[in-house]
């Protein structure tokens, strides 16, 4: 069995997160150490989509980064965010701290309440 990360525990409801969006595929929540006025993390929710890192992608999980990117675009459109940066960290050398594939969403716009 793979090691349970903080993101596994958030999905299981064992650790709280400041959730801003959720659907059947993705959970989006605020980063606890923000590097921008809006700094969100997008994580997949389906167990078959759990991958430690971009470096661990396979044919069966190659859709996960695209899904996260499209969810980020959808979220930005819903909140009228017209400029943002998306980042995947890959491995310790690439700055990855949690080994559960996730996408960072940064914007200088402050997230408005909807």
N, C-alpha and C positions, 0 to 999 in steps of 0.2 A: 504494500500500500504506500502511496506517495505521502510525503510529509504535508500536514495540514498547515497552510499559510494563513496569515491574517485575513486574506480575501476569502478563503474557504470559511473561516469563522464568521465573517460578515454575512456571507450568503446564508449560513446556517442560523443566523440571528443570535449568535453567541457574543458578538462584539457589535456595538452600535456604529452606524455610519450616518452622516448627514446626507441622505439621499435626495437627489434633485430630479431623478427620472428612473423609471423602471418599466420594463415590459417583459415578455416571455423569454427574450434572448439576452438582455443586457441590464446591468445595474450601473447607474451613474451617480457618483457621490463626490463630495468635496474632499480634496486632499487635506490631511491634517497639518501639513507643513507647506502651505501654498507658496509658490514662486511667482505668482501673478495675481492681479485682483480677482480673476476667476481661474481657478486651477482645479480641474475635475479629473477623476479617474473613471475609466470605462472598463468593466470586466464582464466577460461572458458568464451566463447563468447556467447553461446546460452542461452537465458533467462530461458529455462527449466532446465539448469544446474546451475543456481545461487542458492547457499546455503550459509547461514551465516557462518557456521563452520562445521568441521568434526562431532561435537556433534549433528548437525541437519540433518545428512544424513538419508535418507529413502530408501525404496526399489527402488523408481523411480530415485534417485540420487546417488545410491551406486557406479555407474560406474565412477563418476567424478574424485575421487582421482586416480584411475587406469589410466584414460585417461591422466591426467596431468603428471603422472609418465612416461607413455610411450612417451608423447611429449617431456619431459625432456631428456629421453634417445635418442630419434631421434635428438634433437637439439645437444646434446653432440657428437653423431656420426657424424653429419654434420660438426661440427667445430673441430673435432679431439681432443676433451676434454676427456682425459682418466682417470680422477679422479675427483669426485665431491660429494657433500653432498646435500641431499634433505630433506627439513623440512616442516612439517605442524605445525603451532601453533594452539592450541585448547583452546579457551576461554581466558579471561583476565588473569587467573591464569597460563595459558600456554604461555603467551607472545603475544597473538593475539591482534593486534591493529586495523585492518580493518576487519569488520565482513562481509566478502565476501570470500568464500573458495578460497584459493590460495596456491601455492607451491613455496617455496624459493629454489633456485638453487645456490649453492656456489661452486666455484672452485678457486684453487690457480693459475691455468693457466689464463693468460690474454686472453680475447676473441679477436680472430683475425678477421679482416674485411673480409667478403666474399661477 
